[in-house]
Amino acid sequence: MAKHVTGWGRVHLVERLAKTEDAEIKEWLLREGFRNSVMYEYLAYIAATTGGLNDALHQLIQDPLDREVAKHGVRKLAQHI
């Protein structure tokens, strides 16, 4: 459902996904879950932590560059600096 809403609807639904263990949901959170029409900052932390941004960035050291993860990861980090 969170994939199909924007604005406050997405903010509230993604907040409820913060403790998910579902790998598919985590992947979506990492790559797209922070996007909303209010402010990315509302969801950036949840998307980064639940989506496993730290692990994804460490994986970049070992695997070929995943440009999508790198691009979104840098954007998320920049928002919190």
C-alpha positions as CSV (number, residue, x, y, z in Angstrom):
1,M,0.0,0.0,0.0
2,A,2.8,2.4,0.8
3,K,4.1,2.1,-2.7
4,H,0.8,3.6,-4.0
5,V,0.4,6.7,-1.9
6,T,2.3,9.9,-1.5
7,G,2.3,12.7,1.1
8,W,1.2,12.0,4.6
9,G,-0.3,8.7,3.7
10,R,3.1,7.4,2.7
11,V,4.8,9.0,5.8
12,H,2.4,7.2,8.1
13,L,2.6,3.8,6.3
14,V,6.4,3.8,6.1
15,E,6.6,4.7,9.8
16,R,4.7,1.5,10.4
17,L,7.2,-0.5,8.4
18,A,10.2,0.6,10.5
19,K,10.5,-2.8,12.2
20,T,9.9,-5.0,9.2
21,E,12.0,-8.1,8.6
22,D,10.7,-8.7,5.1
23,A,13.6,-8.5,2.6
24,E,11.5,-7.2,-0.3
25,I,10.1,-4.4,1.9
26,K,13.5,-3.5,3.1
27,E,14.8,-3.3,-0.4
28,W,12.0,-1.0,-1.4
29,L,12.5,1.2,1.6
30,L,16.2,1.5,0.8
31,R,15.6,2.5,-2.8
32,E,12.2,4.3,-2.9
33,G,10.6,4.4,0.6
34,F,12.0,7.8,1.6
35,R,10.2,9.5,-1.4
36,N,7.1,11.5,-0.4
37,S,5.5,14.8,-1.4
38,V,5.9,16.3,2.1
39,M,9.6,16.2,2.9
40,Y,12.1,13.4,2.3
41,E,13.5,14.1,5.8
42,Y,10.4,12.5,7.4
43,L,11.3,9.1,6.0
44,A,15.0,9.2,5.3
45,Y,16.1,7.8,8.6
46,I,13.6,5.0,8.6
47,A,14.4,4.1,5.0
48,A,18.2,4.2,5.7
49,T,18.1,2.2,8.9
50,T,15.4,-0.3,8.1
51,G,16.5,-0.6,4.5
52,G,20.0,-1.4,5.5
53,L,21.9,1.6,4.0
54,N,25.0,0.9,6.1
55,D,25.2,-2.7,4.8
56,A,24.5,-1.6,1.2
57,L,27.3,1.0,1.3
58,H,29.7,-1.5,2.8
59,Q,28.7,-4.0,0.0
60,L,29.7,-1.4,-2.6
61,I,33.3,-1.9,-1.5
62,Q,33.1,-5.6,-2.4
63,D,30.7,-5.6,-5.4
64,P,30.4,-3.6,-8.6
65,L,29.0,-0.2,-8.0
66,D,25.2,-0.1,-7.6
67,R,24.7,3.4,-8.8
68,E,21.1,3.6,-7.6
69,V,21.9,2.7,-4.0
70,A,25.0,5.0,-4.1
71,K,23.0,7.9,-5.5
72,H,20.1,7.6,-2.9
73,G,22.5,6.9,-0.1
74,V,24.5,10.0,-0.7
75,R,21.3,12.0,-0.9
76,K,20.0,10.6,2.4
77,L,23.3,11.3,4.1
78,A,23.5,14.8,2.8
79,Q,20.0,15.5,4.2
80,H,21.2,14.7,7.7
81,I,24.5,16.6,7.7
